[in-house]
Amino acid sequence: MMRLTIFILSFLLLFSACSQKIYNTPDVPGFQTSDYEPLAINARKLVIIQNWKMPAVEPFKEHLIQPNPASVLSEWASNTLQPAGSSGELTLDIRKASIIVTDIQQADSLANQFKDNQQKRIEVEMAGQLMWIQPVTSQTGFLDARSISSTTVAESSTTAEFDAAVQETILAVLAGFERKLREEIENLNGMLLR
């Protein structure tokens, strides 16, 4: 009986040792204003309106993430959209800045119990409207931008790896939002001071 117990414990120890993974702490990316070239806008001031209210209910998680998408978008606008005119107003209306984290359904098979399956899906979305009013030249512009991206994280991911995946997804969405808005700003006659 003693030999059987030792054999079973050795067998379990062998399998638990094989499943251990050495984790390197991932670098959590952060928003860097230097990654985005400033735009000199023909307006006297910039106004940022946060029309997106965090629901703070499942599956929305932006109230738990720092920095959240709304603060990243506000910081991007403050540093990239530079008012450089003598009159006019530029308004960024943030309509959506959400993070949705959902569980991925797993198949209930024995083979899946020994795999490192994807456990959570992270989806980030940013949407907003840029309104430009230049009263001296009677010019106006309404530009819409929306960007969405998602990624998944494995069951074995650590909290640091999860945080890194969230921040990478936020930055990917911001890059898409910025690319779309920058293209529209450059195509609108009179908005950009060159």
Summary of the structure (lengths in Angstrom):
residues: 194
radius of gyration: 23.8
end to end distance: 85.6
largest distance: 94.2
contacts: 534
relative contact order: 0.18
helix: 36%
strand: 32%
